[in-house]
């Protein structure tokens, strides 16, 4: 992408105490009398891209929201290395399928995220400039955010996140509504965010995308964690019948 010649990783401030690993213990969630997630246990380390996959209704998006602290579990807990409770912290961020944008310019959308976090003056301006450069949006900085294409809007959502330098980024199907070209551009940005030091935890139905980006797989089915393994092992030697059927493209009931 044009203009992406600034190494953001070189300008990151000294990291605060690491919130990773993330530990999920006996996590369950029920809504409307239905069990969405049932007693999940897992641990996520910092130096990998972890992808949560599974059929529709497996509980993937709910799991992201629970980990980010947007929902409260029915049972169990989410524990970060630096806290005993599941609370959104300044080291976490989340991007959804359809980003919520302010009725302001591209630049103002990124600035607002920094203002909320208390950034002022030269530091804020520097972060805005870098984030727009890194996501290929510098030439669109003064355009209204809501007239951007879907792919550009998702890149703007990632620019807002990147400007904040989170330690953990949750992504819920960020390319679900994008064409192949926009998908690849977003994937490139996600990879660069990861390379700059951010842990990626992401849901996806695109198995090609999973194989391109993921290091680790968490495979959910029926609200349960069926497998947690490396991406290579999952696609070559799934350990369970459900995993094998899923890899083969068969329906799971």
Secondary structure, DSSP 8 states (H G I E B T S, - for coil): -TT----GGGG-----S---SEEEEEEEEEETTEEEEEEEEEEE-SSSEEEEE-STTSSHHHHHHHHHTSS--SEEEEEETTBSS----TTEEEE-SS----SSBHHHHHHHHHHHTT--HHHHHHHHHHHHHHTT-GGGTTSBGGGS-HHHHHHHHHHHHHHHT-SEEEEESTTTT--HHHHHHHHHHHHHHHHTT-EEEEE-S-HHHHHHH-SEEEEEETTEEEEEEEHHHHHHS-SSHHHHHHHTT----
